[in-house]
Amino acid sequence: MGVKVKAWKGAWWLKINHKGRRKSKRVGVGKEGKKAAELAAVQIQARLVSGDESVLQDTRGRGLTFQEHTEAWLKNYVVPQRKAGTAEKYEAILRKHWFPAFARMPLTALTRDRIKAVLAEKSGSGLKSKTIKGHLDVLRACLSAAVEDDLLATNPASRLGKFVTRSGESREVETFTRTELTTVLETAEREMPAYRTRFPGHCVSE
């Protein structure tokens, strides 16, 4: 029972357990994050003792837009924990590929169907599947933080990889060069002569 401050995944969290009701809240990172969490813990404990249980109400993402959450995620999660180049790349992907569709949308209004619609549009735009999956990975990470911060109940971007394959897109097969194949065949003949014929000669690129 009560309010505890705990470190988890590189950040400081408040863990509230009051009359069987539980809630977690990410506060911040580093020394400042710890101090803020400790102060908040004292304040919340006092409110609970006085009978004020409003802190336990479900207010996930209420009034928070996708852009507001994204900017907070970049500032509080990505910048402190990632290289500068990675943080810049994440921000560029979010602003160019996800803000046009979701920036002003309430975070809680973001659904799997809305994300799938954007993925379908991107798949028809000529972008490679690998590129689109990279964009989806950034969105998924961003929304995963929203779940951890108790802003969303579930991550609407999870398990959507199967929706980014472009129609008619073929998988590129990398073949041996003539030099590489010669080396493989010579090794097979020397070490495992019985399996040498398993390597067809047509799997060669000039």
TORRO-476860 format. One line per field, with one value per residue: x, y, z of N, C-alpha, C in turn; residue number from 0. Coordinates in pm, 1 decimal, always signed. Layout:
// residues N
n.x X_...
n.y Y_...
n.z Z_...
ca.x X_...
ca.y Y_...
ca.z Z_...
c.x X_...
c.y Y_...
c.z Z_...
seq NUM_...
//
This chain:
// residues 206
n.x +84.1_+37.6_+260.0_+527.0_+863.6_+1033.5_+1303.5_+1305.5_+1364.0_+1551.7_+1440.1_+1259.9_+989.0_+652.3_+486.6_+176.5_-29.4_-329.4_-581.8_-623.8_-625.2_-422.6_-164.3_+68.6_+320.9_+534.0_+794.6_+1045.8_+1395.7_+1730.7_+1893.1_+1726.0_+1481.1_+1444.5_+1425.1_+1194.3_+1009.4_+1016.1_+918.5_+662.6_+558.8_+529.9_+339.0_+119.5_+69.1_-17.5_-255.7_-405.5_-431.5_-592.8_-825.0_-864.1_-891.6_-856.8_-630.9_-611.5_-789.7_-883.2_-720.4_-611.8_-424.4_-603.1_-714.7_-463.5_-267.5_-146.2_+87.5_+177.4_+233.3_+431.9_+640.4_+706.9_+794.9_+1022.8_+1183.1_+1204.1_+1253.5_+1398.4_+1610.3_+1772.0_+1863.9_+1953.1_+2178.9_+2270.1_+2230.7_+2051.3_+1828.1_+1760.7_+1694.4_+1468.4_+1290.9_+1265.6_+1141.6_+896.0_+783.9_+770.1_+640.7_+435.5_+313.7_+159.0_-77.3_-160.9_-95.1_-260.3_-451.0_-630.4_-447.0_-562.9_-739.8_-612.6_-605.7_-572.6_-682.6_-667.6_-391.5_-325.6_-448.1_-283.4_-46.3_-120.6_-149.5_+114.2_+235.1_+146.1_+276.2_+524.2_+737.7_+983.5_+920.7_+1087.9_+1168.1_+924.6_+861.0_+1059.1_+973.0_+737.4_+839.7_+948.6_+717.7_+586.3_+757.3_+731.6_+459.9_+461.8_+588.7_+385.7_+205.7_+352.6_+361.1_+107.7_-77.9_-203.4_-399.4_-329.7_-91.9_-153.1_-3.5_+127.2_+223.1_+175.6_+328.4_+279.2_+119.2_+258.9_+375.4_+438.0_+224.1_+302.8_+569.2_+881.8_+1107.0_+1444.8_+1700.9_+2013.8_+2295.4_+2581.4_+2903.7_+3119.7_+3375.3_+3325.5_+3158.6_+3330.4_+3514.9_+3346.4_+3269.0_+3516.2_+3588.6_+3377.6_+3420.9_+3661.0_+3622.0_+3362.3_+3283.8_+3060.2_+2849.5_+2889.3_+2745.4_+2517.2_+2526.7_+2415.8_+2533.8_+2411.7_+2361.9_+2502.4_+2646.3_+2767.0
n.y -119.8_+233.0_+489.2_+451.7_+512.7_+410.9_+284.3_+218.8_+84.8_+285.9_+518.2_+718.0_+616.2_+645.5_+431.5_+347.0_+212.2_+160.7_+68.3_-166.8_-70.2_+9.8_+207.4_+331.0_+571.5_+740.2_+960.1_+1098.6_+1126.0_+1064.0_+1259.8_+1480.4_+1379.1_+1181.6_+1336.3_+1482.7_+1276.0_+1178.4_+1398.8_+1420.2_+1178.0_+1214.3_+1419.5_+1297.8_+1082.0_+1220.8_+1330.1_+1099.8_+999.7_+1195.3_+1135.7_+1199.6_+1058.6_+1109.0_+1092.8_+834.3_+797.4_+706.1_+863.8_+844.9_+983.7_+1195.0_+1469.2_+1508.5_+1551.9_+1367.5_+1482.7_+1634.6_+1436.0_+1300.0_+1490.2_+1519.7_+1262.6_+1243.4_+1434.4_+1345.4_+1070.7_+982.6_+1170.0_+1179.4_+914.5_+816.9_+838.3_+1154.5_+1170.3_+960.4_+1046.8_+1273.9_+1152.8_+999.6_+1205.9_+1337.4_+1138.4_+1107.2_+1365.1_+1401.6_+1172.9_+1085.3_+1296.1_+1447.9_+1299.2_+1248.2_+1450.9_+1654.9_+1499.3_+1357.8_+1164.4_+931.5_+871.6_+747.5_+472.1_+121.0_+80.0_+335.9_+370.4_+157.7_+246.0_+459.3_+320.4_+164.8_+363.3_+452.8_+222.0_+217.5_+427.8_+396.9_+368.4_+154.6_-158.5_-213.4_+41.7_+155.6_-10.4_+66.9_+325.6_+256.3_+120.4_+327.7_+472.9_+275.4_+246.7_+499.0_+501.5_+289.8_+396.3_+563.7_+379.2_+280.2_+508.9_+516.7_+640.0_+527.3_+231.7_+9.9_-64.0_+65.1_+35.1_-202.8_-523.7_-483.2_-521.6_-695.3_-555.3_-388.3_-475.4_-430.4_-457.6_-695.3_-666.3_-803.6_-1031.6_-966.5_-1175.7_-1269.2_-1372.7_-1599.9_-1470.8_-1549.3_-1606.4_-1647.9_-1874.2_-2062.9_-2091.2_-2198.2_-2441.9_-2570.7_-2599.9_-2760.4_-2991.0_-3073.3_-3101.0_-3209.2_-3412.0_-3560.2_-3385.4_-3195.8_-3167.0_-3037.5_-2769.4_-2576.3_-2478.2_-2260.5_-2063.5_-1816.0_-1493.5_-1250.5
n.z +0.0_-61.1_-192.3_-405.2_-516.1_-796.7_-996.6_-1339.9_-1655.4_-1722.0_-1619.9_-1373.3_-1177.1_-1047.1_-834.8_-753.7_-507.4_-383.1_-178.2_-324.6_-581.6_-854.1_-1002.7_-1239.9_-1308.9_-1519.1_-1440.1_-1484.8_-1588.4_-1462.7_-1199.1_-1153.8_-1232.6_-1037.2_-803.6_-861.0_-871.6_-610.1_-469.2_-582.1_-494.2_-217.1_-213.6_-345.3_-173.4_+52.0_-45.4_-91.9_+168.5_+275.0_+153.9_-108.3_-407.0_-670.8_-824.7_-903.2_-1102.0_-1437.3_-1675.6_-1925.2_-2172.4_-2208.1_-2380.3_-2482.1_-2766.2_-3055.2_-3156.3_-2936.7_-2748.1_-2891.5_-2916.0_-2647.6_-2595.8_-2760.7_-2636.3_-2365.3_-2367.3_-2602.6_-2674.6_-2430.5_-2423.0_-2666.3_-2950.5_-3094.1_-3371.3_-3414.6_-3269.9_-3418.7_-3659.9_-3587.2_-3517.9_-3765.5_-3921.2_-3787.5_-3811.6_-4089.7_-4193.4_-4021.1_-3879.2_-4072.2_-4092.6_-3828.2_-3641.0_-3506.2_-3395.1_-3121.0_-2889.6_-2789.5_-2988.8_-3186.2_-3382.2_-3479.0_-3732.5_-3845.7_-3861.0_-4028.1_-4261.2_-4335.6_-4377.8_-4596.1_-4786.6_-4804.9_-4898.8_-5155.1_-5264.7_-5372.9_-5204.6_-5059.6_-4896.3_-4679.0_-4602.3_-4523.7_-4309.6_-4136.9_-4073.9_-3944.6_-3723.6_-3571.3_-3504.9_-3358.2_-3137.1_-3025.3_-2948.7_-2776.1_-2558.4_-2475.8_-2376.8_-2161.5_-2010.0_-1924.9_-2085.3_-2296.5_-2334.3_-2486.2_-2750.5_-3056.9_-3284.4_-3285.3_-3414.4_-3693.6_-3911.7_-4127.5_-4295.1_-4458.7_-4689.2_-5023.7_-5306.6_-5549.4_-5508.0_-5523.4_-5365.5_-5333.2_-5443.3_-5340.7_-5508.9_-5542.6_-5628.6_-5908.6_-5813.3_-5538.5_-5550.1_-5662.0_-5454.2_-5255.9_-5376.2_-5406.9_-5141.5_-5052.5_-5205.6_-5104.9_-4827.3_-4790.3_-5002.0_-5082.2_-5081.9_-5273.5_-5509.9_-5432.5_-5473.7_-5712.5_-6033.9_-6157.3_-5974.3_-5979.8_-6001.5_-6223.6
ca.x +0.0_+110.0_+321.2_+670.2_+945.0_+1117.2_+1374.6_+1268.8_+1393.6_+1627.6_+1363.8_+1201.5_+845.1_+569.8_+404.3_+71.2_-111.7_-419.4_-707.5_-636.2_-616.0_-282.5_-135.4_+209.9_+341.1_+673.4_+815.6_+1158.9_+1522.4_+1841.3_+1874.6_+1608.8_+1364.9_+1429.2_+1376.0_+1055.5_+929.1_+1007.6_+828.3_+527.6_+515.3_+485.9_+215.7_+12.0_+38.7_-96.3_-389.6_-474.9_-463.7_-703.4_-945.2_-866.6_-845.9_-865.5_-507.7_-628.8_-884.8_-825.9_-715.6_-516.3_-415.9_-716.5_-681.3_-327.4_-262.1_-35.3_+208.0_+223.3_+297.4_+554.2_+745.2_+750.0_+870.7_+1154.3_+1258.6_+1225.3_+1299.1_+1493.4_+1729.6_+1864.2_+1907.9_+1998.2_+2275.4_+2207.1_+2188.1_+1933.0_+1717.3_+1723.2_+1630.1_+1334.6_+1207.2_+1239.3_+1043.9_+765.8_+729.5_+744.4_+557.1_+322.4_+244.2_+53.9_-202.1_-202.2_-41.2_-360.4_-547.6_-611.8_-368.3_-651.8_-819.2_-526.1_-644.1_-503.6_-737.7_-612.4_-251.5_-326.1_-483.9_-163.3_+47.1_-167.3_-117.0_+258.7_+269.3_+114.0_+346.7_+653.3_+839.4_+1013.9_+864.2_+1186.4_+1163.4_+798.0_+872.4_+1141.4_+884.7_+644.8_+915.5_+959.3_+583.9_+558.2_+835.2_+671.6_+333.6_+494.6_+614.9_+255.4_+149.1_+429.0_+323.5_-33.9_-157.6_-280.1_-414.5_-254.7_-20.3_-224.8_+91.2_+192.1_+187.9_+121.5_+429.1_+227.0_+41.2_+344.6_+431.2_+380.8_+170.6_+391.7_+709.5_+952.2_+1221.7_+1571.0_+1784.3_+2156.4_+2363.9_+2726.3_+2985.6_+3190.6_+3487.0_+3270.9_+3109.5_+3446.9_+3567.8_+3252.8_+3276.1_+3644.9_+3583.3_+3284.7_+3484.3_+3770.1_+3574.7_+3240.0_+3265.5_+2927.8_+2750.4_+2931.8_+2641.8_+2406.0_+2546.6_+2398.7_+2619.3_+2341.4_+2349.1_+2623.9_+2632.1_+2895.2
ca.y +0.0_+357.5_+540.5_+422.9_+559.8_+301.9_+302.4_+114.3_+117.9_+409.7_+634.3_+709.1_+594.8_+638.6_+311.9_+374.6_+97.8_+215.5_-6.0_-262.3_-2.4_+35.8_+294.4_+364.3_+696.0_+776.4_+1100.4_+1157.6_+1053.5_+1129.1_+1311.1_+1567.0_+1291.7_+1117.1_+1436.7_+1514.0_+1159.9_+1173.4_+1506.6_+1382.3_+1067.2_+1271.9_+1493.4_+1203.5_+1008.6_+1310.5_+1340.4_+973.5_+992.6_+1288.7_+1085.0_+1241.5_+948.2_+1149.6_+1054.3_+697.9_+795.3_+675.9_+986.0_+813.6_+1065.5_+1283.9_+1603.0_+1511.2_+1518.6_+1282.2_+1564.9_+1671.3_+1317.9_+1270.4_+1585.9_+1486.4_+1136.8_+1274.3_+1510.5_+1275.4_+933.3_+960.3_+1254.8_+1139.3_+775.9_+780.5_+928.1_+1273.4_+1138.2_+875.4_+1132.0_+1357.1_+1065.1_+968.9_+1325.9_+1361.5_+1038.8_+1138.4_+1489.7_+1389.3_+1060.6_+1058.2_+1419.2_+1489.9_+1226.5_+1234.1_+1553.4_+1721.5_+1400.2_+1314.1_+1042.1_+818.0_+845.6_+677.8_+331.3_+34.2_+103.5_+462.6_+346.9_+70.0_+327.4_+533.8_+221.7_+128.6_+477.5_+452.6_+106.0_+250.5_+549.8_+365.4_+343.7_+14.2_-212.6_-198.7_+181.1_+175.7_-80.3_+152.4_+431.9_+194.3_+88.9_+450.8_+499.2_+174.0_+281.3_+619.8_+465.9_+200.8_+485.9_+611.9_+271.6_+277.8_+627.8_+500.2_+729.3_+436.8_+98.5_-81.4_+1.6_+37.6_+12.3_-333.3_-634.2_-433.1_-540.1_-767.4_-465.1_-293.6_-536.6_-373.2_-552.9_-723.4_-645.9_-931.2_-1035.4_-973.6_-1289.4_-1240.7_-1493.0_-1602.0_-1430.7_-1666.6_-1635.2_-1704.1_-2008.8_-2149.2_-2118.6_-2287.7_-2574.2_-2632.4_-2639.7_-2873.3_-3109.0_-3115.5_-3136.4_-3290.1_-3443.5_-3617.1_-3277.9_-3095.0_-3146.3_-2960.2_-2629.7_-2565.7_-2380.3_-2141.9_-1963.3_-1734.8_-1361.2_-1207.1
ca.z +0.0_-59.4_-314.8_-404.8_-628.2_-844.7_-1123.0_-1435.8_-1794.4_-1732.9_-1574.9_-1239.6_-1184.6_-927.6_-828.7_-656.4_-469.0_-281.0_-164.9_-433.7_-711.2_-885.5_-1115.7_-1257.1_-1382.4_-1544.1_-1402.0_-1555.6_-1583.7_-1394.6_-1062.5_-1149.5_-1238.9_-907.2_-707.8_-894.7_-834.6_-463.8_-427.6_-623.0_-409.1_-89.5_-238.2_-377.3_-51.2_+136.9_-104.0_-68.9_+311.3_+299.5_+88.4_-248.3_-490.3_-811.3_-894.4_-951.6_-1212.4_-1567.9_-1757.3_-2030.5_-2292.8_-2223.2_-2427.4_-2535.2_-2908.9_-3097.5_-3167.9_-2802.7_-2689.9_-2968.0_-2879.5_-2511.6_-2605.0_-2815.5_-2537.0_-2239.0_-2386.9_-2711.1_-2665.3_-2323.0_-2429.7_-2800.3_-3011.2_-3152.4_-3507.4_-3406.2_-3226.1_-3533.0_-3757.7_-3536.2_-3529.0_-3907.0_-3966.3_-3728.0_-3867.0_-4233.3_-4233.8_-3933.0_-3841.0_-4166.3_-4069.2_-3688.8_-3550.5_-3420.9_-3348.1_-2981.8_-2883.0_-2766.3_-3109.6_-3281.4_-3384.6_-3574.5_-3865.5_-3896.7_-3895.1_-4145.5_-4378.0_-4374.6_-4430.4_-4730.3_-4873.2_-4825.2_-4980.1_-5293.3_-5304.9_-5433.3_-5103.0_-5037.4_-4773.2_-4572.1_-4558.2_-4452.4_-4182.0_-4050.8_-4025.5_-3849.8_-3601.6_-3491.7_-3450.5_-3256.3_-3018.0_-2969.0_-2884.1_-2665.8_-2444.5_-2429.6_-2295.2_-2037.1_-1933.1_-1891.4_-2169.1_-2381.6_-2275.8_-2572.7_-2859.5_-3182.3_-3394.5_-3270.8_-3504.3_-3820.3_-4016.0_-4244.4_-4379.0_-4530.2_-4809.5_-5145.7_-5403.1_-5662.0_-5471.9_-5515.5_-5275.8_-5406.4_-5404.9_-5361.4_-5554.6_-5529.5_-5742.6_-5959.5_-5723.0_-5415.0_-5576.4_-5680.6_-5320.4_-5187.9_-5437.9_-5375.1_-5000.0_-5042.8_-5264.5_-5018.1_-4693.6_-4795.4_-5143.8_-5109.9_-5089.9_-5370.0_-5612.9_-5377.4_-5508.9_-5857.9_-6098.8_-6207.9_-5868.4_-5992.0_-6061.5_-6280.6
c.x +87.5_+165.4_+471.6_+736.6_+1037.8_+1184.0_+1338.7_+1292.9_+1457.1_+1555.7_+1310.4_+1049.8_+780.6_+483.9_+303.2_-12.2_-199.8_-552.2_-731.3_-630.4_-470.9_-268.9_+13.3_+221.0_+488.8_+690.8_+930.2_+1283.2_+1625.3_+1805.8_+1750.1_+1480.9_+1337.8_+1372.8_+1229.8_+963.9_+910.3_+912.5_+683.8_+473.0_+461.5_+351.6_+97.2_-28.5_-48.8_-239.4_-469.8_-518.5_-582.9_-833.9_-959.6_-806.4_-850.3_-743.3_-518.8_-726.9_-813.5_-834.2_-620.4_-529.2_-526.2_-671.1_-542.9_-328.4_-142.0_+94.4_+263.5_+292.8_+431.1_+668.4_+797.0_+834.1_+1011.7_+1241.7_+1297.4_+1280.0_+1417.6_+1622.6_+1822.9_+1926.7_+1963.8_+2103.3_+2201.7_+2153.8_+2062.0_+1811.0_+1668.0_+1649.3_+1487.7_+1241.3_+1169.9_+1133.3_+905.1_+702.8_+691.5_+639.1_+435.3_+245.9_+135.3_-80.5_-252.4_-168.8_-144.6_-464.1_-524.1_-540.0_-457.8_-738.8_-739.4_-555.2_-562.7_-553.2_-683.6_-466.9_-241.4_-359.1_-363.2_-60.9_+9.1_-134.3_+32.0_+301.7_+242.0_+187.7_+481.5_+764.4_+860.8_+956.3_+959.1_+1184.4_+1037.7_+802.0_+957.9_+1059.9_+788.8_+714.3_+926.2_+825.2_+551.7_+631.8_+774.9_+544.1_+354.3_+523.7_+484.5_+186.8_+219.0_+393.8_+176.3_-122.9_-246.0_-288.1_-333.4_-187.8_-88.8_-132.9_+159.8_+136.8_+121.0_+218.4_+376.5_+149.5_+127.3_+409.8_+361.7_+335.7_+268.2_+537.8_+775.9_+1071.0_+1348.7_+1655.8_+1929.0_+2228.2_+2513.9_+2790.7_+3060.3_+3306.1_+3438.0_+3224.5_+3224.5_+3505.2_+3480.1_+3264.8_+3405.9_+3647.3_+3493.4_+3348.0_+3592.4_+3718.6_+3454.6_+3207.9_+3126.4_+2822.7_+2782.5_+2822.5_+2521.5_+2414.3_+2535.6_+2480.2_+2548.4_+2323.8_+2470.4_+2588.3_+2767.0_+2951.6
c.y +124.6_+395.2_+518.8_+479.0_+446.4_+339.0_+186.3_+165.1_+256.2_+534.0_+610.3_+707.8_+606.2_+513.1_+330.5_+248.5_+142.1_+140.3_-99.8_-202.0_+37.7_+127.6_+324.2_+491.1_+724.3_+925.1_+1163.6_+1073.3_+1132.6_+1177.5_+1398.0_+1485.3_+1224.1_+1214.2_+1469.1_+1399.8_+1151.2_+1280.3_+1471.7_+1270.9_+1117.5_+1342.0_+1400.4_+1123.3_+1092.7_+1323.0_+1213.4_+959.2_+1081.8_+1244.5_+1124.8_+1130.7_+980.6_+1107.6_+914.3_+687.8_+771.0_+800.7_+966.7_+908.1_+1166.8_+1424.1_+1614.5_+1471.5_+1429.9_+1362.4_+1601.4_+1553.6_+1289.3_+1361.9_+1559.4_+1359.2_+1162.2_+1342.7_+1426.8_+1133.1_+925.6_+1040.6_+1211.4_+1001.9_+733.0_+880.5_+1042.3_+1244.0_+1053.0_+957.5_+1219.3_+1275.4_+1032.8_+1088.7_+1353.2_+1265.3_+1072.4_+1262.0_+1474.7_+1284.6_+1034.7_+1182.6_+1460.7_+1422.5_+1238.6_+1350.8_+1610.6_+1626.3_+1369.6_+1180.1_+919.2_+784.6_+769.6_+527.9_+252.4_+60.6_+232.3_+443.9_+259.9_+147.8_+405.7_+438.4_+180.8_+239.1_+479.9_+337.1_+131.2_+371.2_+524.2_+343.1_+193.5_-30.4_-194.4_-57.9_+206.7_+108.1_-0.8_+265.9_+377.6_+162.6_+210.9_+483.8_+402.0_+206.0_+401.9_+586.6_+365.9_+281.9_+539.7_+507.2_+268.2_+396.3_+627.2_+599.9_+650.0_+300.5_-4.2_-0.9_-31.8_+10.1_-123.1_-433.8_-587.2_-452.9_-605.9_-677.0_-368.9_-353.9_-481.6_-482.3_-570.1_-704.4_-781.1_-919.9_-1053.4_-1088.5_-1259.8_-1370.3_-1483.2_-1537.2_-1556.2_-1705.5_-1701.6_-1847.7_-2107.0_-2189.2_-2218.4_-2429.7_-2645.6_-2681.0_-2761.5_-3001.1_-3164.7_-3170.2_-3230.7_-3325.7_-3495.7_-3508.1_-3173.5_-3064.2_-3068.6_-2812.6_-2614.1_-2452.8_-2256.2_-2034.7_-1873.5_-1601.0_-1317.4_-1089.8
c.z +0.0_-195.5_-305.1_-529.8_-668.9_-976.4_-1214.7_-1577.0_-1808.8_-1687.5_-1434.0_-1250.9_-1047.0_-937.6_-716.0_-632.5_-352.8_-284.3_-283.4_-572.7_-733.9_-1006.2_-1118.1_-1340.1_-1396.3_-1517.0_-1480.0_-1539.8_-1503.7_-1255.0_-1051.9_-1152.7_-1105.9_-804.3_-733.2_-854.0_-683.6_-410.5_-460.4_-535.3_-275.6_-107.1_-264.1_-253.9_+41.5_+85.3_-79.9_+76.6_+343.6_+232.8_-56.7_-335.2_-639.3_-891.5_-953.8_-1067.5_-1344.2_-1655.9_-1874.5_-2149.2_-2311.4_-2263.5_-2488.8_-2681.9_-2938.4_-3103.6_-3030.4_-2735.1_-2758.0_-2927.8_-2738.6_-2511.9_-2657.0_-2710.4_-2415.4_-2253.5_-2482.7_-2693.7_-2552.0_-2343.2_-2565.5_-2848.8_-3080.2_-3292.5_-3509.3_-3366.8_-3341.4_-3638.8_-3714.9_-3554.5_-3674.0_-3960.6_-3913.8_-3792.0_-4014.6_-4267.0_-4144.9_-3889.8_-3940.3_-4141.0_-3925.7_-3596.2_-3454.5_-3364.4_-3200.0_-2978.8_-2869.2_-2886.8_-3214.5_-3274.9_-3486.7_-3716.6_-3926.6_-3940.0_-4019.9_-4272.3_-4428.4_-4434.7_-4572.5_-4829.8_-4904.8_-4914.8_-5127.5_-5346.8_-5370.4_-5333.5_-5085.9_-4903.1_-4655.1_-4515.5_-4476.0_-4315.8_-4084.3_-3992.3_-3920.0_-3717.7_-3510.7_-3428.2_-3337.8_-3126.2_-2946.6_-2891.3_-2770.4_-2540.3_-2388.6_-2342.4_-2159.5_-1947.8_-1894.2_-1966.2_-2265.0_-2313.3_-2353.7_-2683.6_-2992.5_-3300.4_-3386.3_-3370.5_-3633.8_-3936.6_-4141.6_-4339.6_-4461.2_-4654.0_-4932.1_-5240.1_-5519.0_-5630.6_-5452.4_-5422.3_-5356.4_-5353.2_-5439.4_-5396.4_-5529.5_-5651.5_-5788.8_-5866.3_-5595.5_-5436.1_-5593.4_-5546.0_-5245.7_-5242.1_-5406.0_-5230.7_-4982.0_-5094.8_-5173.6_-4884.9_-4694.2_-4940.5_-5177.3_-5130.6_-5195.9_-5470.5_-5561.8_-5415.9_-5659.3_-5917.1_-6147.1_-6101.0_-5866.1_-6053.6_-6110.2_-6202.1
seq 0_1_2_3_4_5_6_7_8_9_10_11_12_13_14_15_16_17_18_19_20_21_22_23_24_25_26_27_28_29_30_31_32_33_34_35_36_37_38_39_40_41_42_43_44_45_46_47_48_49_50_51_52_53_54_55_56_57_58_59_60_61_62_63_64_65_66_67_68_69_70_71_72_73_74_75_76_77_78_79_80_81_82_83_84_85_86_87_88_89_90_91_92_93_94_95_96_97_98_99_100_101_102_103_104_105_106_107_108_109_110_111_112_113_114_115_116_117_118_119_120_121_122_123_124_125_126_127_128_129_130_131_132_133_134_135_136_137_138_139_140_141_142_143_144_145_146_147_148_149_150_151_152_153_154_155_156_157_158_159_160_161_162_163_164_165_166_167_168_169_170_171_172_173_174_175_176_177_178_179_180_181_182_183_184_185_186_187_188_189_190_191_192_193_194_195_196_197_198_199_200_201_202_203_204_205
//
